[in-house]
Amino acid sequence: MNDKRDRPPGARTGKEGGLAIALFALLFSVYLLTFGGVYHASDEMSMLAVTDSLARRGAWDIELLRWMGEQQGSFGPDGHLYGRKGLGTTLAALPHYWLALQVESWGNVQTAMLTNGVVTALTGVLVYLLLRRLRFGRGVSLGTALVFGLATMAWPYARFLFSESLAGMGLMASFFFLVCYGTMSPDTSLGQSRQWLFPLLAGASLGVALLARLNNAIVGALLAVLLLYYLYRRHGWNWRAWLGPVVLFSLPVLAALAISAWYNWLRFGNPLTTGYLPEERFATPFLQGFYGLLLSPGKGLLWYNPIFTASLVAWPAFFRRHRAEALFVGSVVLVNVAFFASWFLWWAGHGWGPRFLVAVLPFAILPLAPALEAASRRRVLALLLGVLVLVSVAVQLLGVTVDFNLYLEDVYAELGLYHPATLFDPAFSPLLRQPVYLSPANLDLALARDGAVNWPGLAMGLGILAASALGLWLAWRDRGRFWLGAGLLLVLLLGTIFSLFSHAPQGHVALAASDLSAMEEPFEAAALTEPLLTEAFQDSYDGRLWVWGVPSKAEVGTENEGLWAIGTGDPDPAAARFQTGRVRLDLFPASGEAFDVARLPAPFLETPPNLGNVVSLVALRLDEMVVHRGETLPVTLYWRALAPMEVSYTVSVQLVDVRGVKAGQLDRLPCGGGCPTNTWRPDDVVGERYELAIGSDAQPGTYQLAVGMYDLATGELLPQSGGRAGSVDGIFRLGDIELKP
């Protein structure tokens, strides 16, 4: 029989499991409700650029960000740009990213940004389970875990894609499994059958942390010391009994280090080269960085997590009950602060609070458990702790609701980049300046982007949160363990899917990316020539081309059978040009052959009409066949040049009824003047999307879409010939559109 000493008092596997799942559901539902889904720093872009290369092409480069140069990467011996970050977060985001590539309506970046929400919610579960293993009560353990997830920087960083969150989860899991090993009685059947498992899991978890950030080797040394302590407590100086657990703990750690060395060799030709530049070094006076990380008004850990004041005060009580574990927790926090204190960028650049210390948050919260126990017996202490928790939650809400970059960009414009005042002058503390930016237009939430609230998404998010809160209460009351947990996970899954669909990429960049995915062919490549389009394009592009972030197509350093230029328009004449808003796709076939119109993402006209025997309308795409007054009708026209044209013709798109009354008209040069018809060569293809505005006073009824070309200087229309479409004054009529009030 299993000895009850192997479990926390009163704990049962199903009961603990149900409460752990409900806790995960509640935390993740909060993170999903406050989901942002966009980049906030170049570190995120660098790691997800590797994910992008892996998911699309099985490669490791970050050529998508080549325009950044060595800001986020270093050049390998093969001349390609590679990121300097660890592999862990890149791999953790890979399943989300790959899945998004398969679903056209899901944003790739948006979906990947859910990664740390899952990671942080799991870390909260580990906090709960660890405290239960240390024989704290369910209420205290649950309360501490909720404080970690909602009243520390863990909440804001659950919305970002920095590597510290994954590192913290890996380290916390390793600590948890070692504590399980250390508190398990070796004399029971459970202890004898599973004693090998926990050191192995602890080593594997540490391996995850090392893949996320190699500096976690320092904490790995502390974990190794803790394992040796537990071995001594269990087996004394019986070295033979130590050998198995030490080997099991070490093997996955060595595997993670080997993977990191292989990754370095793959990128930079040397297993010991990480790609960091000579100027990225430990150059800050130690005491300056140490004070800055803990107490500075700009980046101090205690200011951004006020609840840790209570953890610090309660640490002696934690020590009296669990000396080895308390010493380990204190050591993890102090060692990390000491390590980063001398780093040249100890504040981690752009971020909310001391980003480098996010990995220690789950450890720093553990000593709060004795304080919560004491608060349950003393009303005054409960009141003080309640106020401290509320203040801590308010601080995190500042980091969740408003993009920290708004303040940073303004203050850096005023004082200069990384001015010391932003770190040490209380007047410039983000905690005081951030509230100024609180407004509907500045909300950094996917549900309320640019002040426009997604009401169905908000209702769904609140519903999921309410269901998770109810599930946590039912789990607390020990109701429906298995079915409750399964139901909560299903609700989370369906809610996440709905959220991703409701935040589908929109706009001209997304439309252009979709067109490229539909028209591309294997062995072609692309040059994304406008850096500001990077995030929107990466989010919406589901194709498989090698995309280079370079200022011109001439800088694409790869052999290919065709090259696409993506941006505001390439100056060279292309075989095919497609304009969508301000985004243009230009194709340059390797051998100069004509563009195959069969690749067009639109229905062909059975008998294409032509104008003046110099240009033919080969395809037409109408996204809507019914339109309302005051709206716009999206129309995409695809032309093929039949002969050279000396005149720059204007395209006219109209919506007319049988009497010739127009409900809307749009006239402009092709590509907004970027590709005039007198630059078209025979067999060139030009496509353009038009947003035809419908008059608010137009009469409802059946209208026809009419298209033509004319010389703006003379007003002369190109004569028409061919095609089944009728004409009025030389304008082709191509299809019926229903106009409603």
KABEL-V540064 format. One record per residue. N is the residue number from 1. RES is the residue in one small letter. PSI is psi in radians with two decimals (999 if undefined). D_FIRST is the distance of its C-alpha to the first C-alpha in Angstrom with 2 decimals. Layout:
N & RES & PSI & D_FIRST
N & RES & PSI & D_FIRST
This chain:
1 & m & 2.63 & 0.00
2 & n & 2.34 & 3.80
3 & d & 2.32 & 6.32
4 & k & -0.29 & 9.15
5 & r & -0.31 & 11.58
6 & d & -0.01 & 11.29
7 & r & 2.72 & 13.04
8 & p & 2.68 & 16.41
9 & p & 2.25 & 16.82
10 & g & 0.01 & 16.69
11 & a & 2.46 & 16.04
12 & r & 2.55 & 14.48
13 & t & -0.85 & 14.87
14 & g & -0.70 & 17.45
15 & k & -0.83 & 19.26
16 & e & -0.70 & 19.71
17 & g & -0.74 & 20.65
18 & g & -0.73 & 23.19
19 & l & -0.64 & 24.77
20 & a & -0.75 & 24.98
21 & i & -0.73 & 26.79
22 & a & -0.66 & 29.06
23 & l & -0.79 & 29.90
24 & f & -0.78 & 30.80
25 & a & -0.74 & 32.92
26 & l & -0.82 & 34.79
27 & l & -0.80 & 35.61
28 & f & -0.58 & 36.69
29 & s & -0.62 & 38.75
30 & v & -0.77 & 40.63
31 & y & -0.61 & 41.23
32 & l & -0.67 & 42.41
33 & l & -0.63 & 44.76
34 & t & 0.39 & 46.25
35 & f & 2.40 & 46.26
36 & g & -0.89 & 49.39
37 & g & 0.26 & 49.29
38 & v & 2.85 & 52.04
39 & y & 2.60 & 52.53
40 & h & -0.20 & 53.13
41 & a & 2.76 & 53.62
42 & s & -0.42 & 54.62
43 & d & -0.74 & 51.31
44 & e & -0.77 & 49.67
45 & m & -0.70 & 52.48
46 & s & -0.85 & 52.08
47 & m & -0.67 & 48.37
48 & l & -0.33 & 48.80
49 & a & -0.62 & 51.90
50 & v & -0.75 & 49.76
51 & t & -0.73 & 47.39
52 & d & -0.82 & 50.52
53 & s & -0.70 & 51.77
54 & l & -0.83 & 48.45
55 & a & -0.62 & 48.05
56 & r & -0.73 & 51.67
57 & r & -0.02 & 52.66
58 & g & 0.51 & 49.79
59 & a & 3.08 & 51.66
60 & w & 0.02 & 50.91
61 & d & 2.97 & 54.20
62 & i & 0.76 & 55.18
63 & e & -0.34 & 58.73
64 & l & -0.51 & 58.40
65 & l & 0.44 & 58.84
66 & r & -0.47 & 61.50
67 & w & -0.34 & 63.82
68 & m & -0.33 & 61.68
69 & g & -2.35 & 62.54
70 & e & 0.33 & 60.56
71 & q & -0.71 & 59.39
72 & q & 0.05 & 55.97
73 & g & 3.05 & 56.20
74 & s & 2.67 & 57.83
75 & f & 2.30 & 59.76
76 & g & 3.06 & 58.31
77 & p & -0.43 & 60.42
78 & d & 0.03 & 60.91
79 & g & -0.09 & 62.55
80 & h & 2.72 & 59.88
81 & l & 2.28 & 58.34
82 & y & 2.57 & 54.64
83 & g & 2.77 & 52.46
84 & r & -0.08 & 51.33
85 & k & 2.87 & 48.01
86 & g & 2.94 & 44.57
87 & l & -0.31 & 43.14
88 & g & -0.94 & 39.93
89 & t & -0.62 & 41.42
90 & t & -0.79 & 43.72
91 & l & -0.61 & 40.84
92 & a & -0.61 & 38.75
93 & a & -0.21 & 41.76
94 & l & -0.79 & 42.50
95 & p & -0.74 & 40.47
96 & h & -0.77 & 42.09
97 & y & -0.79 & 45.48
98 & w & -0.74 & 45.32
99 & l & -0.70 & 44.36
100 & a & -0.59 & 47.27
101 & l & -0.45 & 49.64
102 & q & -0.32 & 48.80
103 & v & 1.92 & 49.51
104 & e & -0.58 & 53.13
105 & s & -0.07 & 52.79
106 & w & 2.32 & 50.06
107 & g & 2.32 & 51.26
108 & n & -0.83 & 49.85
109 & v & -0.77 & 49.94
110 & q & -0.82 & 48.77
111 & t & -0.74 & 45.69
112 & a & -0.52 & 44.80
113 & m & -0.17 & 45.15
114 & l & -0.20 & 42.03
115 & t & -0.90 & 39.96
116 & n & -0.31 & 39.57
117 & g & -0.76 & 38.86
118 & v & -0.80 & 35.67
119 & v & -0.80 & 34.96
120 & t & -0.68 & 35.57
121 & a & -0.70 & 33.49
122 & l & -0.64 & 30.51
123 & t & -0.69 & 31.26
124 & g & -0.69 & 31.14
125 & v & -0.70 & 27.65
126 & l & -0.68 & 26.63
127 & v & -0.81 & 28.22
128 & y & -0.89 & 26.19
129 & l & -0.64 & 22.80
130 & l & -0.79 & 23.72
131 & l & -0.61 & 24.74
132 & r & -0.66 & 21.55
133 & r & -0.53 & 19.69
134 & l & 0.22 & 22.16
135 & r & 0.57 & 21.17
136 & f & 2.70 & 24.37
137 & g & 2.83 & 24.56
138 & r & -0.78 & 24.69
139 & g & -0.77 & 28.41
140 & v & -0.77 & 29.29
141 & s & -0.76 & 27.34
142 & l & -0.75 & 28.89
143 & g & -0.73 & 32.29
144 & t & -0.72 & 32.28
145 & a & -0.70 & 31.45
146 & l & -0.67 & 34.25
147 & v & -0.74 & 36.63
148 & f & -0.83 & 35.93
149 & g & -0.42 & 36.60
150 & l & -0.19 & 39.67
151 & a & 0.25 & 41.22
152 & t & 3.07 & 41.34
153 & m & -0.11 & 43.16
154 & a & -0.61 & 40.09
155 & w & -0.98 & 41.65
156 & p & -0.69 & 45.06
157 & y & -0.18 & 43.65
158 & a & -0.30 & 41.36
159 & r & -0.25 & 44.74
160 & f & -3.12 & 46.01
161 & l & 0.75 & 45.08
162 & f & 2.76 & 45.02
163 & s & -0.27 & 42.56
164 & e & -0.56 & 41.24
165 & s & -0.79 & 38.89
166 & l & -0.69 & 37.05
167 & a & -0.75 & 37.08
168 & g & -0.72 & 35.53
169 & m & -0.77 & 32.71
170 & g & -0.77 & 32.02
171 & l & -0.72 & 32.08
172 & m & -0.69 & 29.90
173 & a & -0.70 & 27.27
174 & s & -0.78 & 27.39
175 & f & -0.77 & 27.01
176 & f & -0.82 & 24.06
177 & f & -0.58 & 22.10
178 & l & -0.69 & 23.05
179 & v & -0.68 & 21.92
180 & c & -0.74 & 18.48
181 & y & -0.75 & 18.47
182 & g & -0.45 & 19.96
183 & t & 0.02 & 17.65
184 & m & 2.33 & 14.33
185 & s & 2.19 & 12.91
186 & p & -0.14 & 13.43
187 & d & 0.00 & 11.44
188 & t & 2.86 & 7.89
189 & s & -0.64 & 6.78
190 & l & -0.75 & 8.03
191 & g & -0.64 & 11.00
192 & q & -0.62 & 11.84
193 & s & -0.45 & 11.88
194 & r & 0.05 & 13.77
195 & q & -0.44 & 15.78
196 & w & -0.41 & 18.79
197 & l & -0.73 & 18.93
198 & f & -0.74 & 19.89
199 & p & -0.62 & 22.89
200 & l & -0.79 & 24.11
201 & l & -0.64 & 24.01
202 & a & -0.75 & 25.64
203 & g & -0.71 & 28.36
204 & a & -0.70 & 28.95
205 & s & -0.71 & 29.37
206 & l & -0.64 & 31.77
207 & g & -0.69 & 33.57
208 & v & -0.77 & 34.18
209 & a & -0.65 & 35.67
210 & l & -0.66 & 37.84
211 & l & -0.54 & 39.14
212 & a & -0.83 & 40.07
213 & r & 2.11 & 41.81
214 & l & -0.40 & 42.11
215 & n & -0.24 & 42.72
216 & n & -0.06 & 38.98
217 & a & -0.49 & 38.80
218 & i & -0.80 & 39.56
219 & v & -0.55 & 36.38
220 & g & -0.67 & 34.65
221 & a & -0.68 & 35.77
222 & l & -0.67 & 34.23
223 & l & -0.68 & 30.89
224 & a & -0.72 & 31.11
225 & v & -0.73 & 31.80
226 & l & -0.70 & 28.78
227 & l & -0.77 & 26.58
228 & l & -0.65 & 28.23
229 & y & -0.79 & 27.62
230 & y & -0.67 & 23.88
231 & l & -0.72 & 23.97
232 & y & -0.71 & 25.99
233 & r & -0.54 & 23.70
234 & r & -0.69 & 20.68
235 & h & 0.03 & 22.62
236 & g & -2.42 & 25.95
237 & w & 0.46 & 28.83
238 & n & 1.56 & 26.91
239 & w & -0.56 & 28.74
240 & r & -0.61 & 27.13
241 & a & -0.39 & 23.74
242 & w & -0.51 & 25.69
243 & l & -0.85 & 27.29
244 & g & -0.96 & 24.66
245 & p & -0.68 & 23.81
246 & v & -0.74 & 27.54
247 & v & -0.79 & 28.54
248 & l & -0.68 & 26.08
249 & f & -0.64 & 27.37
250 & s & -0.59 & 30.95
251 & l & -0.91 & 31.25
252 & p & -0.51 & 31.32
253 & v & -0.80 & 33.49
254 & l & -0.64 & 35.92
255 & a & -0.74 & 35.90
256 & a & -0.71 & 36.88
257 & l & -0.64 & 39.61
258 & a & -0.69 & 40.83
259 & i & -0.72 & 41.06
260 & s & -0.73 & 43.02
261 & a & -0.71 & 45.32
262 & w & -0.71 & 45.86
263 & y & -0.72 & 46.68
264 & n & -0.76 & 49.18
265 & w & -0.69 & 50.76
266 & l & -0.68 & 50.99
267 & r & -0.83 & 52.80
268 & f & 0.10 & 54.79
269 & g & 0.15 & 54.92
270 & n & 2.19 & 53.09
271 & p & -0.28 & 49.33
272 & l & -0.01 & 50.00
273 & t & 2.10 & 52.32
274 & t & -0.18 & 50.84
275 & g & -0.09 & 54.19
276 & y & 2.52 & 54.59
277 & l & 2.77 & 58.23
278 & p & -0.59 & 59.78
279 & e & -0.21 & 60.49
280 & e & 1.60 & 56.84
281 & r & 3.12 & 55.86
282 & f & 1.75 & 54.90
283 & a & 0.02 & 58.21
284 & t & 2.42 & 57.60
285 & p & 2.29 & 58.04
286 & f & -0.86 & 54.56
287 & l & -0.57 & 55.11
288 & q & -0.84 & 56.69
289 & g & -0.65 & 53.73
290 & f & -0.84 & 51.20
291 & y & -0.74 & 53.00
292 & g & -0.74 & 53.53
293 & l & -0.51 & 49.89
294 & l & -0.71 & 48.81
295 & l & -0.14 & 51.78
296 & s & 2.49 & 54.65
297 & p & -0.37 & 55.78
298 & g & -0.55 & 55.77
299 & k & 0.20 & 52.37
300 & g & 2.30 & 50.53
301 & l & -0.72 & 46.76
302 & l & -0.47 & 46.92
303 & w & -0.65 & 49.71
304 & y & -0.23 & 47.96
305 & n & 1.24 & 44.64
306 & p & -0.47 & 45.72
307 & i & -0.37 & 42.19
308 & f & -0.27 & 41.46
309 & t & -0.74 & 43.70
310 & a & -0.66 & 41.04
311 & s & -0.71 & 38.39
312 & l & -0.75 & 40.69
313 & v & -0.61 & 41.23
314 & a & -0.10 & 37.52
315 & w & -0.73 & 36.52
316 & p & -0.68 & 36.88
317 & a & -0.67 & 34.40
318 & f & -0.68 & 31.96
319 & f & -0.70 & 32.68
320 & r & -0.49 & 32.01
321 & r & -0.57 & 28.41
322 & h & 1.42 & 27.62
323 & r & -0.88 & 30.27
324 & a & -0.77 & 29.36
325 & e & -0.65 & 28.68
326 & a & -0.73 & 31.87
327 & l & -0.69 & 33.92
328 & f & -0.81 & 32.71
329 & v & -0.83 & 33.61
330 & g & -0.67 & 36.98
331 & s & -0.70 & 37.65
332 & v & -0.81 & 37.02
333 & v & -0.87 & 39.55
334 & l & -0.68 & 42.13
335 & v & -0.71 & 41.96
336 & n & -0.73 & 42.57
337 & v & -0.78 & 45.42
338 & a & -0.65 & 46.91
339 & f & -0.82 & 46.66
340 & f & -0.22 & 48.47
341 & a & -0.59 & 50.91
342 & s & -0.05 & 53.29
343 & w & 2.48 & 53.07
344 & f & -0.48 & 56.50
345 & l & 1.06 & 55.17
346 & w & -0.42 & 52.56
347 & w & -0.03 & 52.65
348 & a & 0.34 & 51.76
349 & g & -2.43 & 54.92
350 & h & 2.21 & 54.72
351 & g & 3.09 & 51.64
352 & w & 1.85 & 50.35
353 & g & -2.86 & 49.76
354 & p & 1.49 & 48.35
355 & r & -0.65 & 46.83
356 & f & -0.36 & 45.62
357 & l & 0.10 & 43.24
358 & v & -0.58 & 41.44
359 & a & -0.39 & 38.65
360 & v & -0.07 & 37.92
361 & l & -0.81 & 37.80
362 & p & -0.44 & 34.01
363 & f & -0.73 & 33.75
364 & a & -0.40 & 36.64
365 & i & -0.34 & 35.17
366 & l & -0.74 & 31.89
367 & p & -0.14 & 33.60
368 & l & -0.40 & 34.78
369 & a & -0.85 & 31.44
370 & p & -0.58 & 32.35
371 & a & -0.70 & 35.76
372 & l & -0.63 & 34.38
373 & e & -0.81 & 32.30
374 & a & -0.63 & 35.51
375 & a & -0.49 & 37.48
376 & s & -0.27 & 35.34
377 & r & -0.28 & 36.71
378 & r & 2.04 & 40.25
379 & r & -0.69 & 42.51
380 & v & -0.76 & 44.98
381 & l & -0.67 & 42.39
382 & a & -0.70 & 40.96
383 & l & -0.78 & 44.53
384 & l & -0.77 & 45.19
385 & l & -0.67 & 42.03
386 & g & -0.75 & 42.85
387 & v & -0.74 & 46.33
388 & l & -0.68 & 45.06
389 & v & -0.76 & 42.68
390 & l & -0.70 & 45.56
391 & v & -0.73 & 47.85
392 & s & -0.72 & 45.32
393 & v & -0.71 & 44.91
394 & a & -0.68 & 48.72
395 & v & -0.75 & 49.04
396 & q & -0.60 & 46.71
397 & l & -0.60 & 48.64
398 & l & -0.72 & 51.74
399 & g & -0.36 & 50.13
400 & v & -0.73 & 48.79
401 & t & -0.43 & 51.87
402 & v & 2.37 & 54.63
403 & d & 2.15 & 54.90
404 & f & -0.35 & 55.17
405 & n & -0.44 & 57.79
406 & l & -0.87 & 60.34
407 & y & -0.80 & 60.63
408 & l & -0.73 & 60.31
409 & e & -0.67 & 63.07
410 & d & -0.79 & 65.38
411 & v & -0.58 & 64.84
412 & y & -0.59 & 65.13
413 & a & -0.54 & 68.33
414 & e & -0.76 & 69.60
415 & l & -0.34 & 68.53
416 & g & 2.72 & 67.66
417 & l & 2.25 & 64.44
418 & y & 0.69 & 61.78
419 & h & 2.42 & 64.26
420 & p & -0.50 & 62.85
421 & a & -0.55 & 63.67
422 & t & -0.26 & 60.98
423 & l & -0.65 & 58.43
424 & f & -0.20 & 59.84
425 & d & 2.04 & 62.31
426 & p & -0.51 & 60.71
427 & a & -0.40 & 63.48
428 & f & 0.22 & 62.20
429 & s & 2.31 & 58.49
430 & p & -0.49 & 56.94
431 & l & -0.46 & 55.19
432 & l & -0.54 & 58.68
433 & r & -0.52 & 60.35
434 & q & -0.69 & 57.75
435 & p & -0.40 & 58.42
436 & v & -0.49 & 62.00
437 & y & 0.02 & 60.80
438 & l & 1.92 & 58.87
439 & s & 2.75 & 60.68
440 & p & -0.62 & 59.98
441 & a & -0.38 & 61.73
442 & n & 0.06 & 59.52
443 & l & 2.27 & 56.08
444 & d & 0.92 & 53.83
445 & l & 2.43 & 51.79
446 & a & -0.48 & 51.73
447 & l & -0.23 & 52.09
448 & a & 0.95 & 55.26
449 & r & 2.28 & 56.96
450 & d & 0.56 & 60.55
451 & g & -0.12 & 60.52
452 & a & 2.00 & 59.95
453 & v & 2.29 & 56.90
454 & n & 1.58 & 54.93
455 & w & -0.76 & 54.44
456 & p & -0.72 & 52.32
457 & g & -0.70 & 50.03
458 & l & -0.76 & 49.88
459 & a & -0.74 & 49.06
460 & m & -0.78 & 46.29
461 & g & -0.76 & 44.87
462 & l & -0.62 & 44.97
463 & g & -0.73 & 43.38
464 & i & -0.72 & 40.43
465 & l & -0.76 & 40.10
466 & a & -0.73 & 40.20
467 & a & -0.69 & 37.61
468 & s & -0.71 & 35.26
469 & a & -0.73 & 35.86
470 & l & -0.72 & 35.14
471 & g & -0.67 & 31.96
472 & l & -0.70 & 30.82
473 & w & -0.75 & 31.62
474 & l & -0.68 & 29.74
475 & a & -0.65 & 26.66
476 & w & -0.62 & 27.03
477 & r & 0.08 & 27.16
478 & d & 0.83 & 24.03
479 & r & 2.30 & 26.18
480 & g & 1.06 & 25.74
481 & r & -1.04 & 23.23
482 & f & -0.92 & 23.55
483 & w & -0.57 & 27.15
484 & l & -0.83 & 28.24
485 & g & -0.79 & 27.12
486 & a & -0.70 & 28.67
487 & g & -0.72 & 31.77
488 & l & -0.75 & 32.27
489 & l & -0.66 & 32.08
490 & l & -0.73 & 34.54
491 & v & -0.76 & 36.86
492 & l & -0.76 & 36.82
493 & l & -0.86 & 37.61
494 & l & -0.69 & 40.44
495 & g & -0.67 & 41.78
496 & t & -0.75 & 41.88
497 & i & -0.79 & 43.71
498 & f & -0.73 & 46.17
499 & s & -0.76 & 46.73
500 & l & -0.67 & 47.54
501 & f & -0.66 & 49.94
502 & s & -0.33 & 51.60
503 & h & 0.51 & 52.21
504 & a & 2.51 & 53.60
505 & p & 2.38 & 56.12
506 & q & 2.98 & 59.62
507 & g & 3.11 & 63.08
508 & h & -0.62 & 65.49
509 & v & -0.75 & 63.27
510 & a & -0.70 & 60.58
511 & l & -0.75 & 63.26
512 & a & -0.70 & 64.72
513 & a & -0.69 & 61.34
514 & s & -0.72 & 60.66
515 & d & -0.72 & 64.10
516 & l & -0.76 & 63.50
517 & s & -0.63 & 60.22
518 & a & -0.47 & 62.17
519 & m & -0.32 & 65.13
520 & e & 2.79 & 63.72
521 & e & 2.71 & 63.65
522 & p & 2.61 & 61.65
523 & f & 0.14 & 63.00
524 & e & 2.93 & 64.63
525 & a & 3.03 & 63.85
526 & a & 2.55 & 64.48
527 & a & 1.99 & 65.89
528 & l & 1.72 & 64.73
529 & t & -0.09 & 67.75
530 & e & 1.84 & 67.00
531 & p & -0.59 & 64.16
532 & l & -0.25 & 63.91
533 & l & -0.08 & 62.85
534 & t & -0.94 & 59.85
535 & e & -0.82 & 57.05
536 & a & -0.67 & 58.44
537 & f & -0.81 & 59.11
538 & q & -0.64 & 55.72
539 & d & -0.59 & 54.07
540 & s & -0.23 & 55.97
541 & y & 2.12 & 56.80
542 & d & 0.21 & 54.63
543 & g & -2.95 & 56.69
544 & r & 0.23 & 56.11
545 & l & 2.72 & 59.14
546 & w & 1.92 & 59.14
547 & v & 2.18 & 60.34
548 & w & 2.27 & 62.11
549 & g & 1.52 & 62.77
550 & v & 2.72 & 66.30
551 & p & -0.37 & 69.63
552 & s & 2.78 & 71.33
553 & k & -0.40 & 70.63
554 & a & -0.32 & 72.51
555 & e & 0.08 & 69.61
556 & v & 2.03 & 67.03
557 & g & 0.99 & 66.29
558 & t & 2.58 & 65.19
559 & e & 2.40 & 66.96
560 & n & 2.86 & 66.76
561 & e & 0.03 & 68.65
562 & g & 2.64 & 69.27
563 & l & 2.23 & 68.76
564 & w & 2.40 & 68.10
565 & a & 2.21 & 69.25
566 & i & 2.08 & 67.41
567 & g & -2.45 & 69.05
568 & t & -0.05 & 72.30
569 & g & 2.25 & 74.24
570 & d & 2.45 & 75.26
571 & p & -0.42 & 78.95
572 & d & 2.53 & 79.41
573 & p & 2.32 & 80.19
574 & a & 2.77 & 77.17
575 & a & -0.48 & 76.99
576 & a & 2.38 & 74.91
577 & r & 2.28 & 74.57
578 & f & 2.08 & 72.34
579 & q & 2.20 & 72.65
580 & t & 1.78 & 70.07
581 & g & -2.19 & 71.07
582 & r & 0.09 & 71.37
583 & v & 2.33 & 69.18
584 & r & 2.45 & 70.85
585 & l & 2.17 & 69.59
586 & d & 2.24 & 72.09
587 & l & 2.29 & 71.64
588 & f & 1.68 & 73.48
589 & p & 2.57 & 73.12
590 & a & -0.70 & 73.23
591 & s & 0.11 & 76.26
592 & g & 0.23 & 78.00
593 & e & 2.92 & 77.68
594 & a & 2.72 & 77.84
595 & f & 2.31 & 74.81
596 & d & 1.99 & 73.61
597 & v & -0.22 & 73.80
598 & a & -0.27 & 71.16
599 & r & -0.18 & 68.64
600 & l & 2.41 & 69.60
601 & p & 0.87 & 66.86
602 & a & 2.71 & 69.26
603 & p & 2.44 & 71.01
604 & f & 2.60 & 74.28
605 & l & 2.24 & 77.51
606 & e & -0.73 & 78.81
607 & t & 1.51 & 82.36
608 & p & 2.16 & 82.13
609 & p & 2.64 & 85.11
610 & n & 2.79 & 86.92
611 & l & 2.10 & 89.21
612 & g & 0.33 & 92.45
613 & n & 0.41 & 91.15
614 & v & -0.34 & 89.51
615 & v & 2.53 & 86.03
616 & s & 2.42 & 83.81
617 & l & 1.81 & 81.00
618 & v & -0.41 & 78.43
619 & a & 2.73 & 75.37
620 & l & 2.37 & 74.48
621 & r & 2.15 & 71.22
622 & l & 2.03 & 71.02
623 & d & -0.40 & 67.69
624 & e & 2.48 & 68.96
625 & m & -0.10 & 71.45
626 & v & 2.33 & 71.55
627 & v & 2.65 & 72.41
628 & h & 2.74 & 73.27
629 & r & 2.45 & 76.14
630 & g & -0.12 & 75.49
631 & e & -3.08 & 72.72
632 & t & 2.57 & 72.92
633 & l & 1.95 & 72.94
634 & p & 2.23 & 71.24
635 & v & 2.28 & 73.38
636 & t & 2.17 & 73.00
637 & l & 2.44 & 76.05
638 & y & 2.01 & 76.13
639 & w & 2.63 & 79.56
640 & r & 2.24 & 80.80
641 & a & 2.36 & 84.03
642 & l & -0.43 & 86.65
643 & a & 2.82 & 89.31
644 & p & 2.57 & 89.98
645 & m & 2.30 & 90.88
646 & e & -0.32 & 93.32
647 & v & 2.49 & 92.59
648 & s & 1.78 & 89.51
649 & y & 2.67 & 88.78
650 & t & 2.36 & 86.91
651 & v & 2.37 & 84.31
652 & s & 2.21 & 84.67
653 & v & 2.20 & 81.86
654 & q & 2.75 & 82.90
655 & l & 1.94 & 81.77
656 & v & 2.67 & 84.88
657 & d & -3.05 & 85.69
658 & v & -0.36 & 88.35
659 & r & -0.03 & 91.02
660 & g & 0.10 & 90.20
661 & v & 2.30 & 88.69
662 & k & 2.28 & 86.02
663 & a & -0.29 & 82.72
664 & g & 2.63 & 81.83
665 & q & 2.44 & 83.14
666 & l & 2.11 & 81.93
667 & d & 2.26 & 84.21
668 & r & 2.83 & 83.31
669 & l & 2.58 & 83.69
670 & p & 2.42 & 80.94
671 & c & 0.54 & 77.94
672 & g & 0.49 & 79.54
673 & g & -0.07 & 82.33
674 & g & -0.33 & 80.02
675 & c & 1.24 & 81.02
676 & p & 2.68 & 84.52
677 & t & -0.43 & 85.84
678 & n & 0.02 & 88.49
679 & t & -0.06 & 85.68
680 & w & 2.38 & 84.32
681 & r & 2.74 & 84.97
682 & p & 2.33 & 85.29
683 & d & -0.04 & 81.89
684 & d & 2.55 & 80.14
685 & v & 2.31 & 77.61
686 & v & 2.18 & 77.19
687 & g & 2.54 & 74.72
688 & e & 2.46 & 74.52
689 & r & 2.29 & 72.61
690 & y & 2.40 & 74.76
691 & e & 1.64 & 73.70
692 & l & 1.95 & 76.56
693 & a & 2.28 & 76.98
694 & i & 2.29 & 78.00
695 & g & 2.48 & 80.50
696 & s & -0.29 & 79.37
697 & d & 0.16 & 82.59
698 & a & 2.51 & 82.41
699 & q & 2.36 & 82.99
700 & p & 2.67 & 80.16
701 & g & -2.94 & 80.79
702 & t & 2.22 & 80.57
703 & y & 2.89 & 81.40
704 & q & 2.47 & 81.63
705 & l & 2.23 & 80.36
706 & a & 2.40 & 83.41
707 & v & 2.48 & 83.54
708 & g & 3.09 & 86.44
709 & m & 2.51 & 87.80
710 & y & 2.81 & 90.97
711 & d & 1.99 & 93.01
712 & l & -0.56 & 92.61
713 & a & -0.63 & 95.97
714 & t & -0.28 & 97.95
715 & g & 0.06 & 95.68
716 & e & 2.25 & 96.27
717 & l & 2.54 & 93.49
718 & l & 2.25 & 92.51
719 & p & 2.61 & 93.87
720 & q & 2.73 & 91.38
721 & s & 2.66 & 91.32
722 & g & 2.97 & 88.97
723 & g & 2.79 & 85.95
724 & r & -0.18 & 85.75
725 & a & 2.48 & 85.40
726 & g & 3.11 & 88.31
727 & s & 2.68 & 89.91
728 & v & 2.05 & 91.65
729 & d & 0.69 & 93.86
730 & g & 0.21 & 92.27
731 & i & 2.22 & 88.66
732 & f & 2.42 & 86.16
733 & r & 2.16 & 84.37
734 & l & -0.26 & 80.95
735 & g & 2.79 & 78.91
736 & d & 2.40 & 78.53
737 & i & 2.30 & 76.53
738 & e & 2.11 & 75.93
739 & l & 2.17 & 76.68
740 & k & 2.79 & 75.27
741 & p & 999 & 75.98
